[in-house]
Amino acid sequence: MPLKNTGTEQLIKDTAKKLLFAEGKLHATTQEIADAAGVNRTALHYYFRSRDLLIAAVFQETMQGLSKRLNECMESEMPFKQKVEHLITVFLKDMIAFPYQETFLVTEINTLGKELMGNIQTNPVNQFLKEVQQEMEKGTIEKTEPAHFLMNLFSLLSYPLIMAPLYQQLFQITVQDFNTLMLNRKKVIMQLIFN
């Protein structure tokens, strides 16, 4: 059996991500993914025996990438306020580039279960929560359970992105205008969470 061409395998995953996350084709078939990648469906099935295995691989790679970027923010040596601002910037950049990524991740977590999240590191989050507690004691942020601070932060970022099509319709704005609105959220969120 010949060795697998990892370049083709990565091309298939990257194409699936583009279709799923950037274009919102969450139900793209293996044929649509193969066509967009410029490979035949047999080649796709050689690397990923089924759509479910491809989706699981895309999910794992996406979660690991997002987790790595957010962990780097949480572990940075920046002062806390700058760290939060940087975390918001990284998250928004990722989500604006791939507006359907959050919807995909939530769907797959609920569909495929916790076994797909086994590689998520908790140490950076735990360290960050300690910093949150210290900032609460200093009075720079409202006192509450530190986990609520992090959940609120991610909710303020994620929810508008998940609901983007509804908001675009409600506010009668274009995708570009919505993205501008989202970029302005950093300032709004920073004002909301810091005293």
ZIPE-V516672 format. One record per backbone hydrogen bond with DSSP energy under -1.0 kcal/mol. CO is the residue of the C=O (numbers start at 1). NH is the residue of the N-H. Records with the same first field share a line. If there is no record, write none. Layout:
CO->NH ; NH
This chain:
4->6
5->9
6->10
7->11
8->12
9->13
10->14
11->15
12->16
13->17
14->18
15->19
16->20
17->21
18->22 ; 23
19->25
21->100
24->26
25->28
29->33
30->34
31->35
32->36
33->37
34->38 ; 39
40->44
41->45
42->46
43->47
44->48
50->54
51->55
52->56
53->57
54->58
55->59
56->60
57->61
58->62
59->63
60->64
61->65
62->66
63->67
64->68
65->69
66->70
67->71
68->72
69->73
70->74
71->75
79->83
80->84
81->85
82->86
83->87
84->88
85->89
86->90
87->91
88->92
89->93
90->94
91->95
92->96
93->97
94->98
98->101
100->104
101->105
102->106
103->107
104->108
105->109
106->110
107->111
108->112
109->113
113->116
114->117
117->120
122->126
123->127
124->128
125->129
126->130
127->131
128->132
129->133
130->134
131->135
132->136
133->137
134->138
135->139 ; 140
140->195
145->148 ; 149
146->150
147->151
148->152
149->153
150->154
151->155
152->156
153->157
154->158
155->159
158->162
159->163
161->164
163->167
164->168
165->169
166->170
167->171
168->173
174->178
175->179
176->180
177->181
178->182
179->183
180->184
182->185
184->188
185->189
186->190
187->191
188->192
189->193
190->194
